[in-house]
């Protein structure tokens, strides 16, 4: 049985991914920070973990790990002149440095697998550029750079890929979708005329963590309703 680690598996895309992997019969170790998860799935174990901690305790993991997905994130949209430099640092710590800590901590376990997969998450805003997205665009741009660099360094034993979604209906995006008017307006911005679902993104992540994607690495894959490439 394959073993997977999903960081940030308490809600949204992370939870959908953990459930998708478990449904395929894999063993999933999911982590949460503040939101405790009710779980009746014998294929999923949930453990508390703070990625901002100086030392990550991952003793609950088996010796060999077949994949890790780093799902924590934030969406804070404000005019650039209102964002303090310290906020850029805090966002960078969560989006990039947290991923670095986790990947470094589990690297020996991933190498033992011999054909492991790492999945990280970016945003459509890195490629397209949107108003008020400088905070998330900067940190997620760094994630895309890390993806390509690690894909080169860790090949062929470990594949590294990244998914760049557009707006997705998760608790993280609640403030952007908390009315019918907002939901409709955001849906119309996408060529496919709807916002994303957590399952849309999770299914791609599960594919990238499976053997079916064994010849894919170093990619930033857009699952964004056509936002990044199709103009209405």
Buried (B, 14 or more C-beta within 10 A) or exposed (E): EBBBBBBBBBBBBBBBBBBBBBEBEBBBBBBBBEEEBEBEEEBBBBBEBEBEEEEBEBEEBEEBBBBBBBBBBEBEBEEEEEBEEEBBEBBBBBBBBBBBBBBEBBBEBBBBBEEBBBBBBBBBBBBBEBEBBBBBBBBBBBBBBBBBEBBEEBEEEBBBBBBBBBBBBBEBBEEBBEEEEEBEEBBEBBEBEBBBBBBBBBBBBBBBBBEEBEEBBBBBBBBBBBBBEEEE
